[in-house]
């Protein structure tokens, strides 16, 4: 640029893209950061000069997206003026952009954290979809991965969910072409394409953008073909691809072939030491949903137990949910190695855990049938929960009381329960509890009242109980016969005869019985 050799700019753009692609193909950790910094000074000086000389105008439509792709793969964020120029030129040449180039545009736009433009993204997706029947197998799956990123709910890259709709017949066309590629061009698929397609399908389904009921037959055909091809290539899957694929399948609750599961477990056993901590959490949660009795989970649990002291506070919370799925249907001995190690690792870090994580921990332990929580862990949990009490959501308050009501070895700490009642009272005044929250709280109160040695501590204040009873009576139509009878007993036990009489009158109108 300084030497006025602008005819060489397209070649420079190609070199820049090659450098970015080489880095992207490697680890996206320290290596990326070091090489990104190495080129950053020179690239920005060229970029600033080029912006003044309109060097983007010299780029052909086929070269244009490679420049932006290079910047995002080098983890560099161009200035807004450059991004807007790039977008306007992409739209100007939209009809001329090939499928590979369109995919690179989608990828770069999804990765940009600079003023995301909804209309620009929609036009890119529509243009690619219009040309979908001519796309290769690899670009076909890469396209769905890009659509997933473009519709992600993270603020820096999100389209407003209520504004975004996929093109008409999107899934019918995409699934049909995917099955075509599976049956006609098998060698074009690799492990990354297989993993990314299932991951993107799962994410879009979670956001309400997945296939409809009308596409169910095509979806089943796609999953069958996917399982067959993934089984054939399973040995080439990385640990991340194995974890992501199973996690996506578990979230969608779809049928997968026994052959694929057997092949997946063989590959996963060999790679168990290579799985990262988030991947181990994903595998536990996935198998907890698919088959909580699977023998593979014993080996998984042993590996997890050995690494618990390396877990971050967030990971310590996340690993409890898989254990809840795996152990939730049977009484379990808390003295097994996993729980012993988990309590030791988590107790000193409880105050570092975020508010909802505090509630999730105690709720998951109760669901895992862990009644006898160690004293030191309980003390730290009560302190952390009391400190963060005013930050809990209504659901978080419900989960906390549910978990505490199942503790049997450790008394409920007075400061915690008093703070809980005061906070819950404010939620009741604002009518913030849903009917399922109120039902769960009533059950928790019943369990607490049954602990007679702690009555003086856990008994609810009269003003709280009166307001709670009024709210509970209003949602009786959502409760069953057994829940109502137990609730009446709790109110009688607490001496609230007026509320008990009102509850029974309401029950009579609902169920037509008086004696009960």
PyMOL commands that set and color helices and strands:
alter all, ss='L'
color gray80, all
select helices_A, chain A and resi 6-25+30-52+55-58+61-73+80-92+94-96+99-111+118-130+132-134+137-150+155-157+170-184+186-188+191-206+213-236+239-252+258-274+277-290+296-310+313-327+337-347+350-352+355-367+375-387+389-391+394-406+414-429+435-449+452-458+462-474+476-478+481-494+497-511
alter helices_A, ss='H'
color red, helices_A
deselect
rebuild
show_as cartoon
